[in-house]
Amino acid sequence: MRAYSSYPWIVRESRVVTQWYFYCYDACAGPFFLKYCGYFPYNAKLCCNGNEYAKAMAARAGIGFTPLDNGFAAVDDAAAVQQICDSFDERVIWDLAAKWTGLLPCPFTAEDTAAGYRYEVSVLQAEFSRTQVLDAPVTGRIFFEQVIRDNIDIGRPDQAGLIFGRRIIRKGPRATPGRFRTRVITDGVVPTLHIDYKHSKIKQYHKEGKALRTETTINDTRDFGIGKRLHNLPALRAAGFTATRRLLAVQKLSHDPADGQAAIRQICDPITTQTGTRVADLRLGDPRAHALLAALCVFRLLPRGFANRDLRPILAQLLGVPAESITPGKMTYDLRRLRQHGLIERIPHSFRYQVTGPGLAHALFLTRLHDRFLRTGLAALASPSTSNRDLAAANRAYTSALDDLTRQAGLAA
């Protein structure tokens, strides 16, 4: 057999250049670009970014800030930066366009200008965004994923009408165009939430692992009954930011996942005290850690609490070891771990301890999770013929679907 392989080659052909791009930097507006069309009526497109304008003006004013891509992660003077952002209006855009169309080569000659040919600025696309920087970025992703789960129906017509402040007509000759739905798109591992209204949309995502970003993009100003001329920008800006605020107002959470993440870290992560001493963690799945949690459930009703010698025989029984193998020193070490993780507290002026309210709740929950869910579920997966057949069947179906997808993508070995 003869093997054929493709290879690149260059073919010389004539092409007419119809578009010219000019990438520029303005001292006030920051980076932007102008695109000229090479044939009549010589349309031009100006693309500028309000955030770049804010960063350039803040730098000129000597205001310190930490950039976050298309936003600010931190600023030294939030009020002053907000005033700069509010000053980015139609006058700034018009001055930018007039300044640079006068500096760059223009397709209109002096005779064309004298005859009344000139540029007018209209809004082709406008984006209005809000970046809310999280105080605990490590929990930001789980927070946003919970937002998606609890608001998957937010793209319905009744919700879209509430967010965009427009009446949605579903049937008849004057039905509102567009598909009303909520789309969750995963690009790599970062999910985004999309809500559509006619030609406009709102996108929400977790930005660079630090902030919740909400963007309202208006691709046709007439979706909101607003004209396209630049002087309509204030009304368009009000519509865009209002839609962003309404989305954040109607979104709901069944619970705050950050609280759960904080509780998991409080129990399962090592702790370093103020004196620099490291306290070991209570790892999920560690036999000794779960024996300690189960033992705490025994002492929940003792009014006088419990002491070192009270915990040792119960812990030995749960671990299946002789009581004498757990020395008072080992028990003191475990009591210290429990106390530093907030599960128990010492009774004043004594060597006895009592279980805290959160400690009892966490011990009960994690013990049941380990004994009734994790252990049972893993047993069903390990021995599908003798355990939960439904779980084993679901696992086989999931594995088979992944194998089929791998073969279709050509990734199978």
Secondary structure by P-SEA (a helix, b strand, c coil): cbbbbbbbbbbbbbbbbcbbbbbbccccccccbbbbbccccbbbbbbbbaaaaaaaaaaaacbbbbbccccccccccaaaaaaaaaaccaaaaaaaaaaaaaaccccccaaaaaabbbbbbbbcbbbbbbbbbbccccaaaaaaaaaaaaccccccaaaaaaaacbbbbccccccccccbbbbbbbcccbbbbbbbccccbbbbbbccccbbbbbbbbcccccccccccccaaaaaaaaaaaaaaaaaaaccccccaaaaaaaaaaccbbbbcccbbbbbccccccaaaaaaaaaaaaacccccccccccaaaaaaaaaccccccccaaaaaaaaaaaaaaccccccccccbbbbcaaaaaaaaaaaaaacccaaaaaaaaaccccccaaaaaaaaaaaaaaaaaaaaacccc
